[in-house]
């Protein structure tokens, strides 16, 4: 059985927060068994904070300038996440690499979204670099965060075509549309307890419905 209680999400942001918005919308529409309980930003005027406030979600700004050691900054973030009893940390345009201290505190309970088909084009300006490289397909990836830059085990990816007349902006917009779909989907798989990490690979257990259907002779071609 799936847990009856909703998974509590703590979302880390640095910018405009469109992925945060997609997660909030999915939660409010009942499409995911999860709710955003706290949004934490490392940028004081990140628009993402305003989005959260509009939905009466608690927000916090943790000022990195106040801390000389990364660990102390992260401890301040973790203190807030613990206060809100967060089950899953979602990085949504959070432009910081987390240290092993943070990763180990929430190992396999931190997701990140990246606008490229990882392991290609990790880090900044992924869409621009994909375009300049001349790839015909790019995409987006939701993955569990590890100590590296966009290197953790991949949960979901979507392939997005690159067109001849694409600019960085048009490609980014096409990819973003899919980001907004796969992030809530990955969160729901987590909420249903269906994700299993084995080494670098993430396996998705069948849903109860899929198991029931299979008993009745249905075959899933592409689960
Ligand atoms: C998104 O495209 C996300 O994939 C990317 O930043 C953007 C944030 O947009 N993240 C990374 O590049 C992480 N390496 P948003 O604030 O509107 O969600």
Boltz pocket constraint, residues with backbone or C-beta under 6 A from the ligand:
constraints:
  - pocket:
      binder: B
      contacts: [[A, 15], [A, 16], [A, 17], [A, 18], [A, 19], [A, 20], [A, 48], [A, 92], [A, 93], [A, 94], [A, 113], [A, 114], [A, 115], [A, 122], [A, 123], [A, 124], [A, 125], [A, 126], [A, 150], [A, 176], [A, 179]]
      max_distance: 6.0
